[in-house]
Amino acid sequence: MTIEGAEFPVAFPADDGSVLVNFGLLAGREATQAELDRLALALRRDAGGAQMTITAERRQDYGPRAETVSHQVRVSLVGSTSARAPWIESVCHAWAVACAEERSLESLLP
């Protein structure tokens, strides 16, 4: 995803082995419960019913010159290894793009 020449990843691995999804940057809003359920179904179908935790996060970061609010989704599969991360990222990326295409809010960026 590109915003004014800067490249932002949609889904990427976190240090703890989970996958983070920059949902808010893409859709301009938080993910709905129904959308999170669809992501779980897609992951369970492709992972043979693996156990997982999906967390929708609303982050508010404050600094000396900036305040930001971001909406991220974190996916953690039980027993997930780094070899599975690209597959999980791919499923999460496709899900986030589909959700944004179905329903997005106007960007606040100029």
C-alpha positions in Angstrom: 0.0 0.0 0.0 1.3 3.4 -0.9 0.3 6.8 0.6 2.0 9.8 -1.0 5.0 7.9 -2.1 5.6 6.1 1.2 5.2 2.3 1.2 3.3 0.8 4.1 2.9 -3.0 4.6 -0.6 -4.3 5.0 0.3 -7.4 6.9 3.6 -8.2 8.4 5.2 -10.4 11.1 5.6 -9.0 14.6 8.5 -9.8 16.9 6.3 -12.2 19.0 5.5 -14.4 16.0 2.0 -13.0 15.4 1.0 -11.2 12.2 -0.1 -7.5 12.4 -2.5 -6.0 9.9 -2.6 -2.3 9.2 -6.3 -2.3 8.8 -7.0 1.3 9.6 -4.5 2.6 7.1 -6.1 0.6 4.4 -9.8 0.9 5.3 -9.8 4.2 7.3 -11.8 2.5 10.1 -11.8 -0.3 12.7 -12.6 -3.9 11.6 -16.1 -5.0 12.4 -16.9 -8.2 14.3 -18.3 -9.8 11.2 -15.1 -9.0 9.3 -13.0 -10.5 12.1 -15.2 -13.6 12.0 -14.6 -13.9 8.2 -10.8 -13.7 8.8 -11.0 -16.4 11.4 -13.0 -18.6 9.0 -10.4 -18.1 6.2 -7.5 -18.9 8.5 -9.2 -22.0 10.0 -10.2 -23.3 6.6 -6.6 -23.0 5.3 -4.9 -24.1 8.5 -7.0 -27.2 9.1 -8.9 -25.8 12.1 -5.9 -24.4 13.9 -6.5 -22.6 17.2 -5.9 -18.8 17.1 -6.4 -15.5 18.7 -7.4 -12.5 16.7 -7.2 -9.1 18.5 -8.5 -5.8 17.1 -6.4 -3.0 18.5 -7.0 0.7 18.7 -3.6 2.2 19.4 -3.2 5.8 20.5 0.4 7.0 20.4 1.5 10.4 21.8 4.7 12.2 21.1 6.1 15.7 21.5 4.9 16.7 18.1 2.3 14.2 17.0 -0.7 12.2 18.2 -1.9 9.2 16.2 -4.7 6.7 16.3 -4.3 3.5 14.4 -6.5 0.4 14.0 -4.6 -2.8 13.8 -5.5 -6.5 13.8 -3.2 -9.0 15.4 -3.4 -12.7 14.5 -1.7 -15.4 16.6 -1.9 -19.0 15.6 -1.1 -21.6 18.3 2.0 -23.4 17.4 2.7 -21.0 14.5 6.3 -21.0 13.2 8.1 -18.5 11.1 7.7 -20.9 8.1 3.9 -20.3 8.3 4.1 -16.5 8.6 4.1 -15.8 4.9 1.0 -17.9 4.4 -0.7 -16.1 7.3 0.4 -12.7 6.0 -1.1 -13.5 2.6 -4.5 -14.5 4.0 -4.6 -11.4 6.2 -3.5 -9.1 3.3 -6.2 -10.5 1.0 -8.8 -10.2 3.8 -7.9 -6.6 4.6 -8.0 -5.5 0.9 -11.4 -7.2 0.4 -12.8 -5.5 3.5 -11.5 -2.1 2.4 -12.9 -2.5 -1.1 -16.3 -3.4 0.4 -16.5 -0.5 2.8 -14.0 2.3 3.4 -14.0 5.8 5.0 -12.5 8.8 3.3 -8.8 9.2 4.2 -8.0 12.1 6.5 -4.7 12.6 4.7 -4.6 15.5 2.2 
